[in-house]
Amino acid sequence: MAELYSVPKLEDYSPAAMDAAVRDLLNALEQEAAKLSGENDWKAFRDRWMSRKSGVLMQITEWLKLAPKEQKRDVGQRVNEVKAKIEAAVDAAEARVNSQASSARLVSERVDVSLPGNRRPLGVKHPVLRVQDEIVAVFKAMGYSIGEGPEVESDYYNFESLNFPPNHPARDTQDTLFIAGQEKKQQRDRLLMRTHTSPVQIRTMEKQRPPVRIVIPGKVHRNDALDATHSPVFHQVEGLCVDTNITFSDLKGTLDHAFKSLFGSSVKTRFYPSFFPFTEPSADMQVSCIFCGGKGCRTCKFSGWIELLGCGMVDPNVFEFVKGNGYDPAKVSGFAFGMGVERIAILKYGVDEIAKFYLGDVRFLEQFA
Ligand code: PHE
């Protein structure tokens, strides 16, 4: 490294000697200024040339002090010129260093306005829950309240009190998972994953005297293999209406209204004889095919109708289990229904496989946003 300039002691203060001394100094100033990079360099440069204690500028005032009288004027002028040049060089160097720093920042921090922004996508309600809420809202508008019950249920609520006696073959249609290690318990106390939302009918009637109008949404479990339309876990909305003089026409009118609300007023409903241990008579409700309007298509298997839910008049044997709470089968009557939420969602949205609801694939789900 070249040696740094240091201020010489002058012997000769003649104009020619001063010219040479000033030239050396300004050369050194220019060369040092040219090498600066970064703020720290600049600070060192500034201090070296301008520090009040020992800066070059300070030192050349010695020239003035030591100059012979007759040269003082000339030397003083030169010192002033040099001072102005040093100050200008330090200022210029500062400006240069700052602009280098900011252009370096611009390179490293540059904003590419063509990049997509930071998106924080908001989630939306899952289509199954959305349809579940829509169904519930239709009944809420008719004055129904909303209830819930446990997913792990006892044999008593899931089967026995719903008039499925032990070993009754109707239990086979609703096979499910039992909680292990309950052999010592009486059958009615054994726990299982509920196969339908109907146990909440009894739970509601145990707590609330008639009249009752309630819908119960929830998850249910069955030993069903997964296929295009069945899943071992799915959702139901149960309904129960009990009062004096409730008839089958109340059931028909209520469900007809509900499905016109859900699928549009041109939809027709019909009731087909069926069997459930806890309703008598029992029916399957069908809606006119929402795809072909009833003409017949692949979805409705060319029948014009689609089966949507199970329903019926509450079996007097069911009321017997809650008779003490005001449900004397001689005095009250009622209807109940239970529908699969996924099944309705499949029809509403034209989904081809029930499993798509559960895969969590955003490409599928975001269509419902
Ligand atoms: N719980 C029945 C099922 O899951 C549906 C149903 C509910 C039928 C209420 C009649 C009355 O298949």
Boltz pocket constraint, residues with backbone or C-beta under 6 A from the ligand:
constraints:
  - pocket:
      binder: B
      contacts: [[A, 195], [A, 196], [A, 197], [A, 198], [A, 238], [A, 239], [A, 276], [A, 279], [A, 283], [A, 310], [A, 311], [A, 312], [A, 336], [A, 337], [A, 338], [A, 339]]
      max_distance: 6.0
